Amino acid sequence: MSDFERQKFERRLIVLETEVVPIDLEIVGYRDSLRDLLDPLLPTSQLQLKIAADLAVKAAARQIDLKAKLAEIAKLKGMLGKE
């Protein structure tokens, strides 16, 4: 691999590692909101299941994005010998 390619891959790795942080925090927020919405102490009639379902779908979509970025990070690290 040329120095130019290596630098290009290093820059892409830095960008991806920066991008995953807010996605991870967003998923943590969804998880915490879901836990609050699915309070086991509430009667089932008071659970806001529609909102919980919407949040779960959003969380799942973001997790797909996160996993794709993490896979690309792993691939780049392998190419750069940083496994």
N, C-alpha and C positions, 0 to 999 in steps of 0.2 A: 504494500500500500504506500502510495506517495505521501509526502508530508502534507501536500494540499488536501488530499482525501482524508487523511487523519484529522487535520484541523476542521474540515467540514463536518466529519462525524462527531468530533468532540463538541462543536458548537450545537449540533442537532441534539446531542445528549443533554447538554445544559438546558436547552430550551424545553425539552420533554420533561426533565426532572423538575423544572420550574412550573410547568403546566399541570403536573399531577397533584401538586400541593392543594390548590384551591378546589380541584375536583374531589379529592379525598375529604376535605373539610365540608364540602357541600353534602357528600354522602353521609358523613357523621351527623350533620344537621338533620337530614331526612330520617336517619335511624333514630335519633333522639326524639324527634317529633312523632314518629310512629309509635315509639314506646309510650309516649305521653298519651297519644290518642287511643291506644289499646290498653288503657289502665285496667288491670285485672280486678280492681276494687269497684269499678263502676258497673252498674247493671247493664246488661247487654242492650237494653232499649236506649241507653244514653251514649253508647259508643258512636263515634262519628266515622263509620266504616267507609262511606263514600270518599271522604277526605283522606282517610288512611289509604284507601286503594289508589287514589290519584297520586299520593306521595310515594307509594311503593313503586308505581310505574315509573315515576320520574327518577327515583333512586336507582331502579334497575337499568334505566337508559344511561344514566351517568356512570354506573358501574361498568357497563359495556365499554363506554369511552375510556374509563380508567384502565381496564384490562388491556385494551388495544394499545394504549400508550405505554403501559408497563411491559407489554410484549416487545414493543419497539425498543424500549430502553434495554431490555435483556439482550436483544439481538445486537444492538450497537455496542454494548459492553463486551459481548463475545467477540465482535469484530475488532475491538480495540484491545482485547486481552485483559479486560477488567472484571472478569467473572467472579 
